[in-house]
Amino acid sequence: MEKGLDAYKLKIIALLFMILDHIHSHLWLYGSMPQWISLVTRFVSPLFLYLMIEGFYHTRSRAKYLLRLSVAALIMLAGNVAINLYFHNVNPGTGKYSYFGLTGPNNIFLTLALLFALVWCLENIKRRQNIGRSILIAVIVAFLCLLAEGGIYMLPIAVIMWFFHEKKALQCVGIGAFGLLLLAHTLVTFTGACSLYSHLCFDNEWGMILVIPFILLYNGKRGKNTAFSKYLFYVIYPVHIWILVIINFLHN
């Protein structure tokens, strides 16, 4: 019996928890679903990031991989903008469209594409290839990450995963340390306006530390390798987001 989990199985796990998290958040089911759902699903984005970085080192064409992520990001962006324009999703205070209101709520493809480009630049710098251009692009991409979904949290995790690639123990230590810093911030900002439990579940980015067990379970194998398995995430992600967003708009 094969030990551990391959990339395909990890992807399926991430997809299932991702859908659960988005049902919880986009349909505003906070009152009828446990608060801890938003916490225990924080591992999803860093797990997709981890699998992407593994793919960075194993893909036959990094250029095609980046192009695929970029095209998916553009399609997701176009769909988001179309839906927000159709439902006139303006800022209730100003009556005007905002950047995040128009392009949101989600586009993890953009975040992954930017981080893929960043890792590529870091790898070039490490190998002393096109150093000047790579540094410039890395700085620009790092700034753009601040405008992407979860970018401010995913950026340091991406650097940790890249820097300690093929060193699982150090990857986990780095991610654990970053998660503890985020937990410390969550505890420091606790005001008592709600229960500590509710605060921990709401300010929940520290829960990304939960990706560690999945990294340790990864057996380094790709798993199922078909067109279906390759493009599953690229189809399910936008479709389920758009369906949930439209339901939310119609309900409100």
Sequence and secondary structure as in RCSB ss.txt:
>XXXX:A:sequence
MEKGLDAYKLKIIALLFMILDHIHSHLWLYGSMPQWISLVTRFVSPLFLYLMIEGFYHTRSRAKYLLRLSVAALI
MLAGNVAINLYFHNVNPGTGKYSYFGLTGPNNIFLTLALLFALVWCLENIKRRQNIGRSILIAVIVAFLCLLAEG
GIYMLPIAVIMWFFHEKKALQCVGIGAFGLLLLAHTLVTFTGACSLYSHLCFDNEWGMILVIPFILLYNGKRGKN
TAFSKYLFYVIYPVHIWILVIINFLHN
>XXXX:A:secstr
   SB HHHHHHHHHHHHHHHHHHHHTT TTTS TTHHHHTTTHHHHHHHHHHHHHHH S HHHHHHHHHHHHHH
HHHHHHHHHHHTT   TTTSS  HHHHH S  HHHHHHHHHHHHHHHHHHHTTSSHHHHHHHHHHHHHHHTTSTT
HHHHHHHHHHHHHTTT HHHHHHHHHHHHHHHHHHHHHT  SSS HHHHHHHS GGGGGGGHHHHHHB S     
SHHHHHHHHHHHHHHHHHHHHHHHHH 
